[in-house]
């Protein structure tokens, strides 16, 4: 059964918020350590957050065009 678009929008936005939170924490770890591991994780989480925000925005625009 397909989910309502409003539910998907909320899910994508909350997932983006989670990835932002994790990315900021990883970035702080990276600034305080000498390894590059945390930089990569921070970039990945920022990418995922942007991806989820784009999906939510696309659904919002789709709702507005109906």
Secondary structure, DSSP 8 states (H G I E B T S, - for coil): ----HHHHHHHHHHHHHHHHHHHHHHHHHHHHSS-SHHHHHHHHHHHHHHHHHHHHHHHHHHHHT-
